[in-house]
Amino acid sequence: MKAYFFRLNLAYDECIHFYHASTPHALLMAESGERVQVPAYTLRPFIGHTGIQGRFRLLTDENNKIQSFERVG
């Protein structure tokens, strides 16, 4: 498995588009400098009234399929 770590700090207004069909994916910059595209629905559970903040870990399998996405800090 491959692990990617992200620090996200988006205001609520910036997260609204993750609920629209016109934005099916989000492009995230990992702490390693790699760009990783994830389905927008992956981020939705972490959006609160202030937006989305924190450090997250994405685990993918050998075919780059998401195995887990979780807040780690």
Secondary structure, DSSP 8 states (H G I E B T S, - for coil): -EEEEEEEEEEHHHHGGGGSTT--EEEEE-TTS-EEEEEGGGTGGG-BTTEEEEEEEEEE-TT--EEEEEE--
